[in-house]
């Protein structure tokens, strides 16, 4: 069973564990525990302090993906297609092929529903696995608010999820959508849903790694911090700076 089929087979059985990674060292740790590792365009804000993911370029995502690839042996590796790299089916195919070839990833992810139906069908037809993304769409939404409060919005997201399934996606990320809607979508499509701020009813969960370990000082409702790595980094740097100033480091055992 290949990695894509393995993810699909978890639908309604075992929860899918996913996290983001942007480097080999982090990826090599996540690979021991994750089913799916995403090289997300969230790297724009996490690593480069960009105001939005729109600033992430194709070359940037490819460079980080190459690093991540070196740290993965078991997990499925998916790469985000950056903003303005899939405006037409032709453009999407050209850029997706480049991502797949240069990073040796297992598939790509792109945001949006109905407008990308033909694009997704084109990629799938050309044997490029696609992960969909509905709900909050960081590449296009102007305000970051949870989705699914209004009936029109709920109907649109449900419809889009069914369209994406028809187009051939192997899974769909549901970002920041209301609990009952996440449950409804997950029950009405046969491909797995992977939630971020979209309740326990999704078939799996994904978080930005830096949020999970507490490296990001910001607090988000949908994030649980499983560690406070900033505290340990701060302590380590404090001890290092103190030993340097007191001429305790480097000692003889640290010298040649």
N, C-alpha and C positions, 0 to 999 in steps of 0.2 A: 504493500500500500504506500503510495507516495505521500508527501507531506500535506499537500492540499486535500487529498481524500481523507487523510487522517483527521484534519481539522473539521471537515464536513461531517464525518462519522460521529463526532462528539455531540452533535445536535440532540438535545433532550436526554443526554446521558451523563457526560462528564463536563464540568465547567472548564472553559478555555482560559488559560492564564497568559496574559500579554503585558508587556512593558515596552517602553521606548528605550533605545540605545543610540549613542552617537559616536562611540569609540570601541576599539577592540577590547580594552581592559574591562569595561563595564559589560559588554556583550558576552564575554567569556564567563562571567559570573551568572548572568541571567540565563544563559544557555542550559544551566543545570536545573532550572526550575520552570522555565517558560515553555509554552507550546508555540508561541508566536512572538517574535521581536520585530518592532516597527521602527524604522529609521524615519521619524516624523519630522515634518517641517516645523514642528514646535522647537526645533533646535535654533530657529531664528531668535526667539525670545530667551530661551534657556542659555544659549552659548554666546549669542551676538548682541543681545539687548536690543533687537529690532522692535519697532513698535507693532508690527504685525507680521504674520507669516508670508505676506505678499512679497517681502523683500528677499526671501530665500530663492536662490537661483538653482538651475539645473546642475551646474558645476559643483556648487556647494553641497547639495544633497548627495551627489555621486561620490565626492571625496570622502564624506563621512561614512557613506555606505560601504565603500571599499575597506575602511578600517573595521567597521562592524562585522563585515563578512569574515574577516580573519579570526574573529573571536567566536564564531558560531559553527558548531558541528552537528547539533541535533535539531534545534528549533527551526520553525518556518520563518524566513526573513522577508519582510514586506517593506517596500520603499514608497514614501509619499511622492506623488507627482506635484511639483511646485506650481504655484499660481501662474497662469498664462502659458502652461506647457501642454494643455489639452483643450484648446478652444475649438478645434475641429477634429474630426476623426483622423484625418491625415496627419495633423500636427501631433496628436496624441500617440499615434502609432510610431511615428519617427522617434519621438522622445522616449517612449516606453521601451522601444527596442534598444536605444542607447543605454538606458538605465539597466536593463536586463543584461546586456552584453558586458558593460563595464563593471558592474557590481556583483554579477552572478547571484542576484537575489532570486527569490521564488515567485515574486509577483509585485504588483504595484497597487497603490490606493489612490482614489480620486474622490473629490467631494461633489455632492449634488445628485439630484434625481432625474426627472424627466428629460431635462436638456442634455443629459449625457447618455441617454439610452443608445443612440447610434454609435457613439464613441466606444462605449463598453462592449457592444456587440462586435465592433471592428477589432478591438484588442483581443477579445476571447476567440474570435474566429482565427486570429493569427497566433493562437496558442500562448497568449500572455494572460496569466491569471490575474483577476481584478478583485480587489476588496472595495466595497462601496462605503459611503460615509453620509449619513443623514442626521437631521436635527440641527444643532448649532454647527455652522460652517465657518470656521475661522478665516478662510481665504476670501469669503464674500460678505459675511454678516458685518454690519456696521456697529451693532450693539451686541454684547455678549449676555443674552438672556435665555433662560431655559425655554424650551419649545413644548407645545402640546396643550396649552391652556385653552386656546380657542378651537372650536369645532372645525373651522376651515383649515387650520394649521394641522390638526390631528388627521383629518381626512387626507390632506396632501401628503403627509409623511407616510401614512399607511399605503397610499396609492403608489408613492415613489418606491417604497420597499418592495412591493410586488413587481413593479416595473424593472427594478434592478435585478431581482431574482430571474425574471424572464430574460433579461439581457445576458445573464450568465455569470453574475458575480458569485464567488465562493463563500463570501461572508459580508456582513455589513456592520460598520461601526455606528452606534447610536450615541450621539453626544448631547448631554444635558437635555434630555426629554423627560416629560412627566411620567411617573411610575406606571400608571395604568396604560398609557400609550406604549411604553416599552414592552409591557406584557402582551398587549394586543398585537403589536408588530411581530414579536417573537413567536407568538402562537399561529400567526397567519402566513408565515413563509417557511420554506423547508431548509433554507441555508442558515447557518449560525449568526446570531447577533452578538456583538461585542460592545459592552457598554462602558461609557465614561460619564459618570453622573446620570446614569439611566437605569438605576435600580438593580436588584438581585434577580430580576426576571429575565435578564439577557442570558444568552448561552455562555458568555464569558465576560471578562473584565479587562480593561487596559488603563494604565495610569502612566504619567510622565515620571520616569525614574527619579529625577531630581526632587519631585514633589514627595514621592513615597519615602525617601530617605531623609527628608527635612533639610536638604541643601538649599532649597528655595525658601526664603523667609516668609513668603506670602502664605496666607491661609485661604483655602477654597473649600466650600461646603462639601463638594463631592470627593475630596481627598482625605484619606487617613494617613497620617505620618507614622510609619512603622519604626522610624529611628530619628534621632536628632544629630545627624552627622556634622552639622555646623558646630555643635558643642565640642565634639571630639577633635575636629580640625583646629578650632580655636585653642584648645588646650595644648595640642601638639605644637602649634606654631609659637605659643607663649613659652613653652619649655625650651624649644629650639632657640628662640631669641634670647632667653635668659642665659642659656649655656654659652652661646656665642659671645655675649657681652662679658661673661665671667671667665672667658677663655677656657671653658670646660669642653667645648667642642670646636674642632676635632681633637680627640684624644689620641694617644699613641696607636690604639687599635684601629683608628679611622685614618691613619696616615701610612704612607709608604716609606 
